[in-house]
Amino acid sequence: MSSLVWFRRDLRVHDNSALYHACKESDEVVGLFVFTPEQWKQHDDADAKISFWIENLRCLSDELDDLNIPLIIRSCDSFAETPKLVVETAEEHNCSKLFFNREYEVNEHHRDAVVIESAQASDIEVTSYHDRIIVPPREIETKEGKFYSVFTPYRKVWDTKALDFAKVLRKPTARNSIDVKADSVPDSIAGFDFSNDRADLWKPGEAEAKKRLKKFVDRIDDYDEARDVPSQTGTSLLSPYLNAGVISPRQCLAAALKHNDGNITGSEGATTWISELTWRDFYTHVMVGFPRVSRHHPFKKKTEGIPWRYAEDDFQAWCEGRTGYPIVDAGMRQLNQTGWMHNRLRMVTAMFLTKNLLIDWRWGEKYFMQKLVDGDLAANNGGWQWSASTGTDSVPYFRIFNPFSQSKRFDVDGTFIKKLCPELEAVPSSALHDQKKLAAALEKHDVDYPAFVVDYKAGRERALEAFKSL
Ligand SMILES: Cc1cc2nc3c(=O)[nH]c(=O)nc-3n(C[C@H](O)[C@H](O)[C@H](O)COP(=O)(O)OP(=O)(O)OC[C@H]3O[C@@H](n4cnc5c(N)ncnc54)[C@H](O)[C@@H]3O)c2cc1C
């Protein structure tokens, strides 16, 4: 009998737990991917992200073909119809075993529970694996057996466990050839617009992801300093690949460990990067432990009472990079133009929206998801709730980033700002980091640049009052 491997956000053949074990158990293996466009829309998945998935699916299909594993593609509107489709596909191809890697979001988890039930009712044996993060969610708990909600103690335990989960699985060897034809991967999906995808920036495939990892590790020692400077390529640019599972977090950890002679701590840069992989694990841990965060609720229940503003015009100015604050506008334009935003700017723009404009973090969270090529519920929600001071271990509400100090610190010569806001070319760099000087320089050089959407001081005071009133 054959085995069916159901691929989801694990579009790779190397270090793929479900694929590896299916191949260990069966000489004949079939792959499956299910399109659920309505569900993706409901989840606000970005055009850029779905386009990236499809291109990677094409690469995966080729890789699987070399292993004599045909990739079947099925489509249904939503997760509700998926279990029937998965079971039918298994039966159609005489697969008595089903393998997949777990997904932890609420809807995905529920879908998988129904799949397991339906498959077992049809005598199909199901095996699922923890594969998406390094240390599985329930492996780390407090002394009282609860989920951690603060990063530092979580990280301490993570450090003691990570090496146990760091083993990278090899690519399986070719299976027996079977008389099943792979489906062709579609070029388009109704409801999604791929005309603005940036395939030039996000080349698909495992080989590309590995190349990026290798190039990054060559400069990993500089990461702790370079990672905050948006005009430099100081970070790995691997988030879309990690999110689609084109590379695994274990492969990333292994590369950093190798650089650190097998240790979690060592070079400052590598240690800091491992910390970011830990944040990735942590936010998934939080999502599993406190599912309300993925149901549009703040982690800190008290913050439900914040009198958020629902100011459409201000929100639109933020979305379009027209706030009058150069570093905020540059960040938003980077997102709109590339589907990705530098981490420092994700924090700056998110804090600007939720504090200076006092607009509900859920509006920003949704907008990011609709644009990001790496949009990930756990990391995005974690980042937004951190910035809005509503989340686990979030920034204290009174520590509001000043956009001018941020750009002075991280884009002192204005290279990044001027690249994304070319209309500011004539403005001297020092004026980009000061509200009064900027206004004067715009006047002097007759620059057509948006007026401040909010006065910095007034917006800050309003946010402090709102949080103090809780
Ligand atoms: C408001 C906000 C929203 C965010 N939304 C997302 C999102 O939807 N998807 C996403 O992958 N990341 C998100 N992040 C985290 C972070 O900004 C990105 O992971 C990072 O910018 C990706 O670039 P990189 O691959 O070059 O990262 P690197 O610095 O090279 O880090 C390596 C990997 O670690 C993980 N990582 C790094 N920082 C974080 C973090 N703070 N939280 C969780 N994981 C992290 C990512 O998988 C990343 O690819 C968000 C952060 C904020 C503040």
The ligand as a Gaussian input file, in Angstrom:
#p B3LYP/6-31G(d) Opt

LIG

0 1
 C        4.462000      44.444000      13.894000
 C        5.290000      43.247000      13.476000
 C        4.754000      42.316000      12.589000
 C        5.505000      41.191000      12.201000
 N        4.943000      40.281000      11.337000
 C        5.644000      39.169000      10.990000
 C        5.073000      38.198000      10.125000
 O        3.909000      38.287000       9.710000
 N        5.837000      37.128000       9.762000
 C        7.124000      36.970000      10.232000
 O        7.782000      35.979000       9.868000
 N        7.669000      37.861000      11.072000
 C        6.986000      38.961000      11.457000
 N        7.561000      39.879000      12.292000
 C        8.910000      39.603000      12.843000
 C       10.091000      40.152000      12.023000
 O        9.873000      41.493000      11.698000
 C       10.363000      39.363000      10.740000
 O       10.402000      37.985000      11.023000
 C       11.714000      39.758000      10.137000
 O       11.705000      41.129000       9.804000
 C       11.978000      38.921000       8.902000
 O       13.177000      39.288000       8.290000
 P       14.409000      38.291000       8.215000
 O       13.978000      36.979000       7.686000
 O       15.492000      38.989000       7.486000
 O       14.732000      38.137000       9.756000
 P       16.050000      37.719000      10.556000
 O       16.409000      38.868000      11.420000
 O       17.087000      37.163000       9.693000
 O       15.492000      36.585000      11.544000
 C       15.470000      35.196000      11.180000
 C       14.086000      34.642000      11.328000
 O       13.673000      34.683000      12.683000
 C       12.274000      34.941000      12.750000
 N       12.063000      36.200000      13.461000
 C       12.881000      37.268000      13.489000
 N       12.380000      38.220000      14.295000
 C       11.220000      37.746000      14.770000
 C       10.235000      38.264000      15.656000
 N       10.358000      39.463000      16.231000
 N        9.147000      37.510000      15.912000
 C        9.007000      36.276000      15.370000
 N        9.911000      35.732000      14.525000
 C       11.004000      36.460000      14.236000
 C       11.772000      35.046000      11.325000
 O       11.264000      33.797000      10.929000
 C       13.027000      35.413000      10.564000
 O       12.996000      35.032000       9.213000
 C        6.822000      41.014000      12.708000
 C        7.346000      41.961000      13.597000
 C        6.592000      43.066000      13.978000
 C        7.195000      44.061000      14.922000

